[in-house]
Amino acid sequence: MTAKITQYAEFWPYYLREHSNANCRRLHYIGSTLALLCLIAAFIFMMPWLVLLALVAGYGPAWIAHFFVQKNRPATFTYPFWSLYSDFRMYFYWLGGKLPEELKKAGI
């Protein structure tokens, strides 16, 4: 068993290594996009139930990616808040073209 990570600076490279498979990341991007669209729609149309749909839309593809593509346990189960933050950090780094540099720093 590995020691529990206690600082986010240590978590981020770990998180990226847990998402080393490009197809795993792609499914995360799909989930993050769907989740954001659900949240935007919930706000615009004043439909709070869409927030629950955002959780399913976001986590569903991500967990499928981990169990069937990356074949590891989602970091969300151990580090829920850091993992959620990192999901969106990875997503926006990807959108901004900065993810390859972060992956390289993490040894991927």
C-alpha positions, -999 to +999 in steps of 0.1 A: +000+000+000+013+034-009+013+063+016-016+087+014-009+119-004-011+150+018-003+179-005-019+188-038+014+194-054+021+157-050-014+147-061-014+165-095+014+143-110-002+112-095-035+122-110-020+126-144-002+093-142-036+077-133-049+092-166-019+082-188-041+065-214-052+090-240-086+072-244-092+075-207-086+112-209-109+115-239-138+099-220-130+123-191-133+152-216-166+140-228-179+137-193-166+171-183-182+187-213-215+170-206-214+180-169-207+216-178-235+217-203-259+203-177-248+229-152-252+257-177-286+244-187-297+241-150-288+277-145-304+290-177-336+270-175-338+271-137-340+233-136-321+221-105-325+184-113-300+190-141-273+193-114-279+157-106-277+148-142-244+167-144-229+144-117-240+113-137-229+128-170-195+137-156-186+107-135-202+081-157-178+083-186-149+089-162-155+058-142-161+037-173-127+050-186-110+039-154-126+005-150-125-005-187-098+016-204-072+026-179-080-004-157-074+014-124-095+027-095-107+063-099-088+088-077-122+102-067-127+073-043-097+083-023-093+120-030-127+133-040-121+171-039-086+171-054-098+147-080-128+169-090-106+199-092-080+180-112-106+167-136-114+203-146-078+214-144-069+186-169-099+195-190-090+232-193-053+225-198-063+202-226-085+229-241-057+254-238-031+231-253-011+230-221-017+194-212+012+178-231+036+199-211+020+188-178+020+152-189+057+154-197+064+168-163+045+139-147+066+114-167+040+105-193 
